[in-house]
Amino acid sequence: MEYLPDVLENLSHGSPVVYGLLFVTLLAIVGNSYKILRGDAGKYPLAGYSPQHSFPALRARLGWFLDGSKYIDEAFEKYPDQIFRLPSLNRLSLVLPAKYLDEVKDAPERILSNAHSVSEFFVGEWTGMDYTHFDPYNLDAFKAQYISKLPPQVEVAAGEANFAVGKVFSIYEEWTPISLYKHMLPFVLRLTTRTIVGEEICRNTTWVESLIGWETGVAIVSTYLRVVPPFLRGVAYLIPEYYRLLKHKRRMHQVLEPPIKEFLDARKSGNKWSSEEDVKILLENYAQFLPEHEMTPSKLAHRLVGSSFGAFHLTAGVVNNCVLDLATHFEEYAPALRQEIDEVLGDSDNITNALLVKMWKLDSFTKESLRFHPPHLISCNRKVMQPFQLSSGAALPVGSHICFPSQAMSMSDEYLPNARAFDGFRFEKMRLDPTTQDQNGLQFTSASAATMHMGGGRQQCPGRFFGSAVTKICLIKLLRAFDFKLVGEKRPANLMLMDVDAAHPEAEIMIRSRAY
């Protein structure tokens, strides 16, 4: 089975495909840089640009792949109140200062679109993570299941955790090193897809391996294609991972389409169809919102695959980083977290959403981990669909991508005191402090200028409540069953590619069952 970190490691070290793409891209960069510098976008400073170097615009674009984090931080400090450009090749990306946050975050989707921006990020027309997965039908179905009816979904996911933890993890009598990704990914996947595709499929080996493989394929192919201009995206046919991506997608459709056909046949004949679940799976909610021409086995399978990816991909990244941070600060935070868990749950394994809400320390720890290690260094992403003028009079180019430097903002003392120090219970203390003037943004699922790693405004991630619950369920199960520590003395540095932040592909932790 292939895993995302294996792919990222190959990307960071290079491969024949990478070098070939870089050579072709080099030629395109020269023309692209010249075109942009002459156009209207050239009036905005370019992150990574230094006139001290020869060919500074070219150098910035070549360095963006591995030095994206550095470029964003430097530009944030250098241009604190200005719009600046990211040196990306696939689209014009403008980073806005926080003063524009309120006017951007609540703009309607038809004008500033998060859905189109995310689809562009994943190069959806090539990877399969296309606009369909973020269209109003999909979002309405997702909101109906994971916002309006969140509590029963959480209980089912918690029940799956009781089953999955024994299948994924072993009994470790002594300290044992384990691969973070190869254990956490299948564990998180089962919980996140339990109420999307049902019990039988979420435990299906083909489904688990294919969804992980497809996530890997989406990551690598979209990363390759983001380093080349759009007119060169036909190079996907030269990338072996592109064909593996298609293979994994076919296998998932083979798993999904037979039960979908049964559902559609029962619906057509007027017979009652039951998924034999305690709660509705996402397929049944699709039937409430989708037009008839979308109600085919292939189209429904396509939507279920994308929704599964969305629920699993980000949650797994958050869990990975939380576990690494726990291993790093185990003696400091594990005892207090376990005490809170035991006080709320007692001897019971039955986790409900109402009980999770009471765990302020756990909520704070997960939020602080996300603050230090967000999946992306920029947030509140939008594609400009129609002409839009900022309050300063600046006109955002139609077709451009806009965002905010969320990671740099969250690490600034302007937004949080002592921002660069990891404080796992920071947000719990702020919630308890009667002198805290603004309580907004202090919970994992809420956002403020200091913590908007899951977006902001009316287009904020609709799955954040379920993702938060699954993250906490995973940590509760792991803390109750195991002790952790780092393999070495320091936390493995995360792998940074462009604006992506992922746990290191070779990251391991030491684990031991608490019974020993």
PyMOL commands that set and color helices and strands:
alter all, ss='L'
color gray80, all
select helices_A, chain A and resi 4-13+16-38+40-43+56-78+98-105+114-121+124-127+131-134+136-146+150-168+180-197+199-202+205-226+230-238+240-269+282-289+292-294+297-328+330-345+353-357+360-372+406-410+426-432+457-459+464-481
alter helices_A, ss='H'
color red, helices_A
select strands_A, chain A and resi 84-86+93-95+112-113+176-179+379-384+388-389+395-396+401-404+482-486+495-497+500-502+508-513
alter strands_A, ss='S'
color yellow, strands_A
deselect
rebuild
show_as cartoon
